[in-house]
């Protein structure tokens, strides 16, 4: 089962680098295919705020 509708996923992009996103169903998040930021999906709604994004582990400390 998808987190969000396919049509919505196709038009969403990372607000940082404007690259496409992919679903991480097990984590309930959308991940940027370029920078690796993970955006939460809460109650079926993607939260596309940079401040809410989880940075990739290799980028957390700089």
PQR file of N, CA, C, O and H, with PARSE charges and radii, in Angstrom:
ATOM      1  N   UNK A   1       0.842  -1.187   0.000 -0.4000 1.5000
ATOM      2  CA  UNK A   1       0.000   0.000   0.000 -0.0000 2.0000
ATOM      3  C   UNK A   1       0.886   1.249   0.000  0.5500 1.7000
ATOM      4  O   UNK A   1       1.872   1.313   0.734 -0.5500 1.4000
ATOM      5  N   UNK A   2       0.543   2.205  -0.797 -0.4000 1.5000
ATOM      6  CA  UNK A   2       1.322   3.437  -0.899 -0.0000 2.0000
ATOM      7  C   UNK A   2       0.984   4.402   0.227  0.5500 1.7000
ATOM      8  O   UNK A   2      -0.127   4.403   0.759 -0.5500 1.4000
ATOM      9  H   UNK A   2      -0.258   2.153  -1.393  0.4000 1.0000
ATOM     10  N   UNK A   3       1.962   5.217   0.575 -0.4000 1.5000
ATOM     11  CA  UNK A   3       1.758   6.254   1.586 -0.0000 2.0000
ATOM     12  C   UNK A   3       0.886   7.376   1.045  0.5500 1.7000
ATOM     13  O   UNK A   3       0.026   7.905   1.749 -0.5500 1.4000
ATOM     14  H   UNK A   3       2.864   5.216   0.144  0.4000 1.0000
ATOM     15  N   UNK A   4       1.118   7.734  -0.217 -0.4000 1.5000
ATOM     16  CA  UNK A   4       0.364   8.809  -0.869 -0.0000 2.0000
ATOM     17  C   UNK A   4       0.013   8.366  -2.283  0.5500 1.7000
ATOM     18  O   UNK A   4       0.559   7.384  -2.786 -0.5500 1.4000
ATOM     19  H   UNK A   4       1.816   7.304  -0.790  0.4000 1.0000
ATOM     20  N   UNK A   5      -0.889   9.081  -2.913 -0.4000 1.5000
ATOM     21  CA  UNK A   5      -1.280   8.752  -4.281 -0.0000 2.0000
ATOM     22  C   UNK A   5      -0.104   8.930  -5.236  0.5500 1.7000
ATOM     23  O   UNK A   5       0.715   9.836  -5.085 -0.5500 1.4000
ATOM     24  H   UNK A   5      -1.333   9.878  -2.504  0.4000 1.0000
ATOM     25  N   UNK A   6      -0.048   8.042  -6.219 -0.4000 1.5000
ATOM     26  CA  UNK A   6       1.026   8.065  -7.206 -0.0000 2.0000
ATOM     27  C   UNK A   6       1.105   9.418  -7.915  0.5500 1.7000
ATOM     28  O   UNK A   6       2.199   9.927  -8.164 -0.5500 1.4000
ATOM     29  H   UNK A   6      -0.713   7.306  -6.341  0.4000 1.0000
ATOM     30  N   UNK A   7      -0.041   9.995  -8.237 -0.4000 1.5000
ATOM     31  CA  UNK A   7      -0.080  11.279  -8.943 -0.0000 2.0000
ATOM     32  C   UNK A   7       0.565  12.389  -8.117  0.5500 1.7000
ATOM     33  O   UNK A   7       1.246  13.256  -8.664 -0.5500 1.4000
ATOM     34  H   UNK A   7      -0.929   9.582  -8.035  0.4000 1.0000
ATOM     35  N   UNK A   8       0.351  12.363  -6.803 -0.4000 1.5000
ATOM     36  CA  UNK A   8       0.958  13.363  -5.928 -0.0000 2.0000
ATOM     37  C   UNK A   8       2.465  13.145  -5.828  0.5500 1.7000
ATOM     38  O   UNK A   8       3.237  14.102  -5.880 -0.5500 1.4000
ATOM     39  H   UNK A   8      -0.202  11.658  -6.359  0.4000 1.0000
ATOM     40  N   UNK A   9       2.879  11.903  -5.685 -0.4000 1.5000
ATOM     41  CA  UNK A   9       4.306  11.594  -5.603 -0.0000 2.0000
ATOM     42  C   UNK A   9       5.049  12.065  -6.853  0.5500 1.7000
ATOM     43  O   UNK A   9       6.189  12.522  -6.766 -0.5500 1.4000
ATOM     44  H   UNK A   9       2.252  11.125  -5.642  0.4000 1.0000
ATOM     45  N   UNK A  10       4.409  11.954  -8.002 -0.4000 1.5000
ATOM     46  CA  UNK A  10       5.037  12.363  -9.262 -0.0000 2.0000
ATOM     47  C   UNK A  10       5.283  13.865  -9.348  0.5500 1.7000
ATOM     48  O   UNK A  10       6.203  14.290 -10.047 -0.5500 1.4000
ATOM     49  H   UNK A  10       3.483  11.582  -8.072  0.4000 1.0000
ATOM     50  N   UNK A  11       4.488  14.681  -8.656 -0.4000 1.5000
ATOM     51  CA  UNK A  11       4.679  16.133  -8.746 -0.0000 2.0000
ATOM     52  C   UNK A  11       5.461  16.714  -7.568  0.5500 1.7000
ATOM     53  O   UNK A  11       5.937  17.847  -7.636 -0.5500 1.4000
ATOM     54  H   UNK A  11       3.741  14.335  -8.088  0.4000 1.0000
ATOM     55  N   UNK A  12       5.592  15.941  -6.492 -0.4000 1.5000
ATOM     56  CA  UNK A  12       6.361  16.425  -5.343 -0.0000 2.0000
ATOM     57  C   UNK A  12       7.852  16.377  -5.638  0.5500 1.7000
ATOM     58  O   UNK A  12       8.325  15.516  -6.381 -0.5500 1.4000
ATOM     59  H   UNK A  12       5.205  15.021  -6.437  0.4000 1.0000
ATOM     60  N   UNK A  13       8.583  17.312  -5.048 -0.4000 1.5000
ATOM     61  CA  UNK A  13      10.041  17.341  -5.178 -0.0000 2.0000
ATOM     62  C   UNK A  13      10.627  17.827  -3.864  0.5500 1.7000
ATOM     63  O   UNK A  13       9.955  18.495  -3.078 -0.5500 1.4000
ATOM     64  H   UNK A  13       8.198  18.011  -4.445  0.4000 1.0000
ATOM     65  N   UNK A  14      11.863  17.489  -3.642 -0.4000 1.5000
ATOM     66  CA  UNK A  14      12.568  17.954  -2.452 -0.0000 2.0000
ATOM     67  C   UNK A  14      12.639  19.479  -2.494  0.5500 1.7000
ATOM     68  O   UNK A  14      13.049  20.038  -3.512 -0.5500 1.4000
ATOM     69  H   UNK A  14      12.409  16.947  -4.281  0.4000 1.0000
ATOM     70  N   UNK A  15      12.252  20.165  -1.423 -0.4000 1.5000
ATOM     71  CA  UNK A  15      12.301  21.632  -1.427 -0.0000 2.0000
ATOM     72  C   UNK A  15      13.722  22.190  -1.432  0.5500 1.7000
ATOM     73  O   UNK A  15      13.916  23.371  -1.722 -0.5500 1.4000
ATOM     74  H   UNK A  15      11.918  19.711  -0.597  0.4000 1.0000
ATOM     75  N   UNK A  16      14.710  21.369  -1.117 -0.4000 1.5000
ATOM     76  CA  UNK A  16      16.101  21.825  -1.086 -0.0000 2.0000
ATOM     77  C   UNK A  16      16.722  21.799  -2.475  0.5500 1.7000
ATOM     78  O   UNK A  16      17.262  22.803  -2.939 -0.5500 1.4000
ATOM     79  H   UNK A  16      14.553  20.410  -0.881  0.4000 1.0000
ATOM     80  N   UNK A  17      16.642  20.642  -3.141 -0.4000 1.5000
ATOM     81  CA  UNK A  17      17.332  20.513  -4.430 -0.0000 2.0000
ATOM     82  C   UNK A  17      16.417  20.201  -5.612  0.5500 1.7000
ATOM     83  O   UNK A  17      16.890  19.979  -6.727 -0.5500 1.4000
ATOM     84  H   UNK A  17      16.203  19.826  -2.764  0.4000 1.0000
ATOM     85  N   UNK A  18      15.120  20.186  -5.368 -0.4000 1.5000
ATOM     86  CA  UNK A  18      14.097  20.022  -6.424 -0.0000 2.0000
ATOM     87  C   UNK A  18      14.166  18.673  -7.147  0.5500 1.7000
ATOM     88  O   UNK A  18      13.724  18.558  -8.290 -0.5500 1.4000
ATOM     89  H   UNK A  18      14.736  20.366  -4.463  0.4000 1.0000
ATOM     90  N   UNK A  19      14.715  17.665  -6.489 -0.4000 1.5000
ATOM     91  CA  UNK A  19      14.830  16.337  -7.084 -0.0000 2.0000
ATOM     92  C   UNK A  19      13.642  15.466  -6.673  0.5500 1.7000
ATOM     93  O   UNK A  19      12.973  15.764  -5.683 -0.5500 1.4000
ATOM     94  H   UNK A  19      15.074  17.759  -5.561  0.4000 1.0000
ATOM     95  N   UNK A  20      13.375  14.391  -7.425 -0.4000 1.5000
ATOM     96  CA  UNK A  20      12.228  13.529  -7.126 -0.0000 2.0000
ATOM     97  C   UNK A  20      12.371  12.814  -5.781  0.5500 1.7000
ATOM     98  O   UNK A  20      13.463  12.673  -5.231 -0.5500 1.4000
ATOM     99  H   UNK A  20      13.919  14.149  -8.228  0.4000 1.0000
ATOM    100  N   UNK A  21      11.224  12.372  -5.284 -0.4000 1.5000
ATOM    101  CA  UNK A  21      11.159  11.660  -4.014 -0.0000 2.0000
ATOM    102  C   UNK A  21      10.740  10.224  -4.251  0.5500 1.7000
ATOM    103  O   UNK A  21      10.123   9.902  -5.266 -0.5500 1.4000
ATOM    104  H   UNK A  21      10.337  12.487  -5.731  0.4000 1.0000
ATOM    105  N   UNK A  22      11.086   9.354  -3.294 -0.4000 1.5000
ATOM    106  CA  UNK A  22      10.624   7.961  -3.329 -0.0000 2.0000
ATOM    107  C   UNK A  22      10.041   7.619  -1.963  0.5500 1.7000
ATOM    108  O   UNK A  22      10.444   8.172  -0.939 -0.5500 1.4000
ATOM    109  H   UNK A  22      11.587   9.615  -2.469  0.4000 1.0000
ATOM    110  N   UNK A  23       9.092   6.705  -1.972 -0.4000 1.5000
ATOM    111  CA  UNK A  23       8.435   6.306  -0.730 -0.0000 2.0000
ATOM    112  C   UNK A  23       9.298   5.333   0.061  0.5500 1.7000
ATOM    113  O   UNK A  23       9.941   4.446  -0.501 -0.5500 1.4000
ATOM    114  H   UNK A  23       8.765   6.256  -2.804  0.4000 1.0000
ATOM    115  N   UNK A  24       9.297   5.516   1.359 -0.4000 1.5000
ATOM    116  CA  UNK A  24       9.875   4.555   2.297 -0.0000 2.0000
ATOM    117  C   UNK A  24       8.721   4.114   3.194  0.5500 1.7000
ATOM    118  O   UNK A  24       8.538   4.634   4.295 -0.5500 1.4000
ATOM    119  H   UNK A  24       8.775   6.236   1.816  0.4000 1.0000
ATOM    120  N   UNK A  25       7.951   3.151   2.707 -0.4000 1.5000
ATOM    121  CA  UNK A  25       6.717   2.754   3.391 -0.0000 2.0000
ATOM    122  C   UNK A  25       6.971   2.263   4.810  0.5500 1.7000
ATOM    123  O   UNK A  25       6.177   2.551   5.706 -0.5500 1.4000
ATOM    124  H   UNK A  25       8.099   2.728   1.813  0.4000 1.0000
ATOM    125  N   UNK A  26       8.056   1.532   5.037 -0.4000 1.5000
ATOM    126  CA  UNK A  26       8.340   0.999   6.374 -0.0000 2.0000
ATOM    127  C   UNK A  26       8.610   2.108   7.385  0.5500 1.7000
ATOM    128  O   UNK A  26       8.380   1.929   8.581 -0.5500 1.4000
ATOM    129  H   UNK A  26       8.701   1.298   4.309  0.4000 1.0000
ATOM    130  N   UNK A  27       9.100   3.257   6.909 -0.4000 1.5000
ATOM    131  CA  UNK A  27       9.426   4.378   7.786 -0.0000 2.0000
ATOM    132  C   UNK A  27       8.364   5.476   7.765  0.5500 1.7000
ATOM    133  O   UNK A  27       8.449   6.430   8.539 -0.5500 1.4000
ATOM    134  H   UNK A  27       9.287   3.403   5.938  0.4000 1.0000
ATOM    135  N   UNK A  28       7.372   5.353   6.894 -0.4000 1.5000
ATOM    136  CA  UNK A  28       6.335   6.384   6.735 -0.0000 2.0000
ATOM    137  C   UNK A  28       6.965   7.725   6.360  0.5500 1.7000
ATOM    138  O   UNK A  28       6.630   8.764   6.929 -0.5500 1.4000
ATOM    139  H   UNK A  28       7.303   4.578   6.266  0.4000 1.0000
ATOM    140  N   UNK A  29       7.889   7.682   5.389 -0.4000 1.5000
ATOM    141  CA  UNK A  29       8.600   8.887   4.963 -0.0000 2.0000
ATOM    142  C   UNK A  29       8.791   8.878   3.457  0.5500 1.7000
ATOM    143  O   UNK A  29       8.684   7.841   2.802 -0.5500 1.4000
ATOM    144  H   UNK A  29       8.161   6.838   4.927  0.4000 1.0000
ATOM    145  N   UNK A  30       9.080  10.077   2.917 -0.4000 1.5000
ATOM    146  CA  UNK A  30       9.482  10.234   1.528 -0.0000 2.0000
ATOM    147  C   UNK A  30      10.944  10.640   1.543  0.5500 1.7000
ATOM    148  O   UNK A  30      11.342  11.513   2.315 -0.5500 1.4000
ATOM    149  H   UNK A  30       9.167  10.919   3.449  0.4000 1.0000
ATOM    150  N   UNK A  31      11.748  10.010   0.690 -0.4000 1.5000
ATOM    151  CA  UNK A  31      13.184  10.279   0.666 -0.0000 2.0000
ATOM    152  C   UNK A  31      13.581  10.922  -0.653  0.5500 1.7000
ATOM    153  O   UNK A  31      13.155  10.484  -1.721 -0.5500 1.4000
ATOM    154  H   UNK A  31      11.424   9.301   0.063  0.4000 1.0000
ATOM    155  N   UNK A  32      14.400  11.965  -0.573 -0.4000 1.5000
ATOM    156  CA  UNK A  32      14.919  12.614  -1.771 -0.0000 2.0000
ATOM    157  C   UNK A  32      15.919  11.683  -2.438  0.5500 1.7000
ATOM    158  O   UNK A  32      16.792  11.124  -1.775 -0.5500 1.4000
ATOM    159  H   UNK A  32      14.746  12.322   0.295  0.4000 1.0000
ATOM    160  N   UNK A  33      15.793  11.517  -3.740 -0.4000 1.5000
ATOM    161  CA  UNK A  33      16.679  10.622  -4.476 -0.0000 2.0000
ATOM    162  C   UNK A  33      18.087  11.187  -4.621  0.5500 1.7000
ATOM    163  O   UNK A  33      19.012  10.447  -4.956 -0.5500 1.4000
ATOM    164  H   UNK A  33      15.083  11.971  -4.279  0.4000 1.0000
ATOM    165  N   UNK A  34      18.268  12.480  -4.376 -0.4000 1.5000
ATOM    166  CA  UNK A  34      19.589  13.094  -4.525 -0.0000 2.0000
ATOM    167  C   UNK A  34      20.278  13.326  -3.178  0.5500 1.7000
ATOM    168  O   UNK A  34      21.358  12.786  -2.937 -0.5500 1.4000
ATOM    169  H   UNK A  34      17.517  13.081  -4.103  0.4000 1.0000
ATOM    170  N   UNK A  35      19.669  14.115  -2.309 -0.4000 1.5000
ATOM    171  CA  UNK A  35      20.337  14.494  -1.053 -0.0000 2.0000
ATOM    172  C   UNK A  35      20.063  13.529   0.095  0.5500 1.7000
ATOM    173  O   UNK A  35      20.776  13.552   1.098 -0.5500 1.4000
ATOM    174  H   UNK A  35      18.792  14.553  -2.505  0.4000 1.0000
ATOM    175  N   UNK A  36      19.044  12.683  -0.034 -0.4000 1.5000
ATOM    176  CA  UNK A  36      18.756  11.693   0.992 -0.0000 2.0000
ATOM    177  C   UNK A  36      17.923  12.183   2.162  0.5500 1.7000
ATOM    178  O   UNK A  36      17.673  11.422   3.096 -0.5500 1.4000
ATOM    179  H   UNK A  36      18.465  12.665  -0.849  0.4000 1.0000
ATOM    180  N   UNK A  37      17.487  13.440   2.134 -0.4000 1.5000
ATOM    181  CA  UNK A  37      16.622  13.927   3.215 -0.0000 2.0000
ATOM    182  C   UNK A  37      15.328  13.114   3.224  0.5500 1.7000
ATOM    183  O   UNK A  37      14.812  12.723   2.177 -0.5500 1.4000
ATOM    184  H   UNK A  37      17.690  14.058   1.374  0.4000 1.0000
ATOM    185  N   UNK A  38      14.819  12.871   4.430 -0.4000 1.5000
ATOM    186  CA  UNK A  38      13.583  12.106   4.589 -0.0000 2.0000
ATOM    187  C   UNK A  38      12.521  13.011   5.190  0.5500 1.7000
ATOM    188  O   UNK A  38      12.716  13.616   6.244 -0.5500 1.4000
ATOM    189  H   UNK A  38      15.238  13.188   5.281  0.4000 1.0000
ATOM    190  N   UNK A  39      11.389  13.089   4.491 -0.4000 1.5000
ATOM    191  CA  UNK A  39      10.269  13.924   4.910 -0.0000 2.0000
ATOM    192  C   UNK A  39       9.159  13.027   5.446  0.5500 1.7000
ATOM    193  O   UNK A  39       8.775  12.064   4.782 -0.5500 1.4000
ATOM    194  H   UNK A  39      11.231  12.598   3.635  0.4000 1.0000
ATOM    195  N   UNK A  40       8.636  13.324   6.638 -0.4000 1.5000
ATOM    196  CA  UNK A  40       7.605  12.465   7.216 -0.0000 2.0000
ATOM    197  C   UNK A  40       6.268  12.578   6.478  0.5500 1.7000
ATOM    198  O   UNK A  40       5.947  13.608   5.886 -0.5500 1.4000
ATOM    199  H   UNK A  40       8.949  14.106   7.178  0.4000 1.0000
ATOM    200  N   UNK A  41       5.514  11.499   6.534 -0.4000 1.5000
ATOM    201  CA  UNK A  41       4.138  11.487   6.034 -0.0000 2.0000
ATOM    202  C   UNK A  41       3.257  11.255   7.254  0.5500 1.7000
ATOM    203  O   UNK A  41       3.302  10.190   7.870 -0.5500 1.4000
ATOM    204  H   UNK A  41       5.775  10.663   7.015  0.4000 1.0000
ATOM    205  N   UNK A  42       2.453  12.263   7.599 -0.4000 1.5000
ATOM    206  CA  UNK A  42       1.600  12.193   8.788 -0.0000 2.0000
ATOM    207  C   UNK A  42       0.137  12.150   8.367  0.5500 1.7000
ATOM    208  O   UNK A  42      -0.371  13.080   7.740 -0.5500 1.4000
ATOM    209  H   UNK A  42       2.417  13.128   7.099  0.4000 1.0000
ATOM    210  N   UNK A  43      -0.529  11.061   8.719 -0.4000 1.5000
ATOM    211  CA  UNK A  43      -1.938  10.856   8.373 -0.0000 2.0000
ATOM    212  C   UNK A  43      -2.175  11.018   6.877  0.5500 1.7000
ATOM    213  O   UNK A  43      -3.178  11.595   6.457 -0.5500 1.4000
ATOM    214  H   UNK A  43      -0.116  10.306   9.228  0.4000 1.0000
ATOM    215  N   UNK A  44      -1.240  10.502   6.075 -0.4000 1.5000
ATOM    216  CA  UNK A  44      -1.365  10.545   4.626 -0.0000 2.0000
ATOM    217  C   UNK A  44      -0.958  11.854   3.983  0.5500 1.7000
ATOM    218  O   UNK A  44      -1.110  12.024   2.774 -0.5500 1.4000
ATOM    219  H   UNK A  44      -0.426  10.034   6.416  0.4000 1.0000
ATOM    220  N   UNK A  45      -0.439  12.790   4.784 -0.4000 1.5000
ATOM    221  CA  UNK A  45      -0.051  14.105   4.266 -0.0000 2.0000
ATOM    222  C   UNK A  45       1.461  14.274   4.373  0.5500 1.7000
ATOM    223  O   UNK A  45       2.008  14.223   5.474 -0.5500 1.4000
ATOM    224  H   UNK A  45      -0.315  12.651   5.766  0.4000 1.0000
ATOM    225  N   UNK A  46       2.147  14.474   3.241 -0.4000 1.5000
ATOM    226  CA  UNK A  46       3.592  14.690   3.295 -0.0000 2.0000
ATOM    227  C   UNK A  46       3.916  16.044   3.929  0.5500 1.7000
ATOM    228  O   UNK A  46       3.337  17.065   3.559 -0.5500 1.4000
ATOM    229  H   UNK A  46       1.702  14.515   2.346  0.4000 1.0000
ATOM    230  N   UNK A  47       4.833  16.044   4.872 -0.4000 1.5000
ATOM    231  CA  UNK A  47       5.274  17.273   5.533 -0.0000 2.0000
ATOM    232  C   UNK A  47       6.583  17.686   4.861  0.5500 1.7000
ATOM    233  O   UNK A  47       7.656  17.186   5.197 -0.5500 1.4000
ATOM    234  H   UNK A  47       5.304  15.215   5.173  0.4000 1.0000
ATOM    235  N   UNK A  48       6.470  18.610   3.906 -0.4000 1.5000
ATOM    236  CA  UNK A  48       7.605  18.978   3.060 -0.0000 2.0000
ATOM    237  C   UNK A  48       8.334  20.219   3.583  0.5500 1.7000
ATOM    238  O   UNK A  48       8.704  21.101   2.809 -0.5500 1.4000
ATOM    239  H   UNK A  48       5.598  19.017   3.633  0.4000 1.0000
ATOM    240  N   UNK A  49       8.532  20.277   4.880 -0.4000 1.5000
ATOM    241  CA  UNK A  49       9.248  21.387   5.498 -0.0000 2.0000
ATOM    242  C   UNK A  49      10.689  20.960   5.756  0.5500 1.7000
ATOM    243  O   UNK A  49      10.932  19.894   6.321 -0.5500 1.4000
ATOM    244  H   UNK A  49       8.231  19.560   5.509  0.4000 1.0000
ATOM    245  N   UNK A  50      11.632  21.782   5.347 -0.4000 1.5000
ATOM    246  CA  UNK A  50      13.048  21.452   5.518 -0.0000 2.0000
ATOM    247  C   UNK A  50      13.368  21.227   6.995  0.5500 1.7000
ATOM    248  O   UNK A  50      14.150  20.338   7.331 -0.5500 1.4000
ATOM    249  H   UNK A  50      11.435  22.648   4.888  0.4000 1.0000
ATOM    250  N   UNK A  51      12.771  22.023   7.871 -0.4000 1.5000
ATOM    251  CA  UNK A  51      13.021  21.881   9.310 -0.0000 2.0000
ATOM    252  C   UNK A  51      12.510  20.558   9.873  0.5500 1.7000
ATOM    253  O   UNK A  51      12.990  20.101  10.911 -0.5500 1.4000
ATOM    254  H   UNK A  51      12.135  22.745   7.598  0.4000 1.0000
ATOM    255  N   UNK A  52      11.550  19.945   9.205 -0.4000 1.5000
ATOM    256  CA  UNK A  52      10.994  18.665   9.652 -0.0000 2.0000
ATOM    257  C   UNK A  52      11.735  17.477   9.048  0.5500 1.7000
ATOM    258  O   UNK A  52      11.526  16.341   9.475 -0.5500 1.4000
ATOM    259  H   UNK A  52      11.160  20.317   8.362  0.4000 1.0000
ATOM    260  N   UNK A  53      12.588  17.719   8.072 -0.4000 1.5000
ATOM    261  CA  UNK A  53      13.285  16.640   7.372 -0.0000 2.0000
ATOM    262  C   UNK A  53      14.373  16.025   8.240  0.5500 1.7000
ATOM    263  O   UNK A  53      14.998  16.690   9.066 -0.5500 1.4000
ATOM    264  H   UNK A  53      12.758  18.642   7.726  0.4000 1.0000
ATOM    265  N   UNK A  54      14.572  14.743   8.023 -0.4000 1.5000
ATOM    266  CA  UNK A  54      15.647  14.012   8.694 -0.0000 2.0000
ATOM    267  C   UNK A  54      16.824  13.946   7.724  0.5500 1.7000
ATOM    268  O   UNK A  54      16.679  13.481   6.593 -0.5500 1.4000
ATOM    269  H   UNK A  54      14.065  14.202   7.352  0.4000 1.0000
ATOM    270  N   UNK A  55      17.981  14.411   8.168 -0.4000 1.5000
ATOM    271  CA  UNK A  55      19.170  14.378   7.322 -0.0000 2.0000
ATOM    272  C   UNK A  55      19.727  12.962   7.262  0.5500 1.7000
ATOM    273  O   UNK A  55      19.560  12.186   8.202 -0.5500 1.4000
ATOM    274  H   UNK A  55      18.098  14.789   9.087  0.4000 1.0000
ATOM    275  N   UNK A  56      20.391  12.623   6.153 -0.4000 1.5000
ATOM    276  CA  UNK A  56      21.047  11.312   6.088 -0.0000 2.0000
ATOM    277  C   UNK A  56      22.084  11.196   7.207  0.5500 1.7000
ATOM    278  O   UNK A  56      22.668  12.198   7.619 -0.5500 1.4000
ATOM    279  H   UNK A  56      20.527  13.253   5.388  0.4000 1.0000
ATOM    280  N   UNK A  57      22.308   9.998   7.689 -0.4000 1.5000
ATOM    281  CA  UNK A  57      23.235   9.777   8.804 -0.0000 2.0000
ATOM    282  C   UNK A  57      24.629  10.329   8.532  0.5500 1.7000
ATOM    283  O   UNK A  57      25.276  10.841   9.445 -0.5500 1.4000
ATOM    284  H   UNK A  57      21.834   9.183   7.355  0.4000 1.0000
ATOM    285  N   UNK A  58      25.098  10.233   7.299 -0.4000 1.5000
ATOM    286  CA  UNK A  58      26.448  10.716   6.985 -0.0000 2.0000
ATOM    287  C   UNK A  58      26.536  12.236   6.894  0.5500 1.7000
ATOM    288  O   UNK A  58      27.632  12.776   6.750 -0.5500 1.4000
ATOM    289  H   UNK A  58      24.572   9.816   6.558  0.4000 1.0000
ATOM    290  N   UNK A  59      25.411  12.934   6.975 -0.4000 1.5000
ATOM    291  CA  UNK A  59      25.416  14.403   6.889 -0.0000 2.0000
ATOM    292  C   UNK A  59      25.014  15.087   8.190  0.5500 1.7000
ATOM    293  O   UNK A  59      25.045  16.316   8.264 -0.5500 1.4000
ATOM    294  H   UNK A  59      24.520  12.495   7.093  0.4000 1.0000
ATOM    295  N   UNK A  60      24.642  14.341   9.203 -0.4000 1.5000
ATOM    296  CA  UNK A  60      24.148  14.940  10.444 -0.0000 2.0000
ATOM    297  C   UNK A  60      25.201  15.780  11.156  0.5500 1.7000
ATOM    298  O   UNK A  60      24.872  16.808  11.747 -0.5500 1.4000
ATOM    299  H   UNK A  60      24.616  13.343   9.144  0.4000 1.0000
ATOM    300  N   UNK A  61      26.435  15.365  11.110 -0.4000 1.5000
ATOM    301  CA  UNK A  61      27.496  16.084  11.821 -0.0000 2.0000
ATOM    302  C   UNK A  61      28.356  16.923  10.899  0.5500 1.7000
ATOM    303  O   UNK A  61      29.509  17.214  11.214 -0.5500 1.4000
ATOM    304  H   UNK A  61      26.702  14.530  10.630  0.4000 1.0000
ATOM    305  N   UNK A  62      27.815  17.304   9.786 -0.4000 1.5000
ATOM    306  CA  UNK A  62      28.542  18.168   8.881 -0.0000 2.0000
ATOM    307  C   UNK A  62      28.957  17.447   7.681  0.5500 1.7000
ATOM    308  O   UNK A  62      29.589  18.029   6.799 -0.5500 1.4000
ATOM    309  H   UNK A  62      26.878  17.068   9.530  0.4000 1.0000
TER
END
